[in-house]
Amino acid sequence: MIEIKEVGRRGEMVIPRRFRDVLGLDEHSKVRITLEKSKIVIEPVTDEVVEKMRGMFGRRKIDVVRLVEESHVTH
């Protein structure tokens, strides 16, 4: 699927409904945004990703969702 979208004044862009539907994204879904060379990659943050992150930190108590959110914030 390919779409051309316009980026708004504040850097906002709407993810097309058909993309959201395929990925199961709704209003409060979390996504990870990364920059790979000259591409912006947007991936859903699933429970599976959160569980993998928990495994990386062993028994330490850590807010994994917050960690994922903060580690992928773009300015």
ABEGO torsion letter per residue (X at the ends): XBBBBBBBAAGBBBBBAAAAAAAGBBAABBBBBBBBEABBBBBBBBAAAAAAAAAAAEABBBBAAAAAAAAABBX
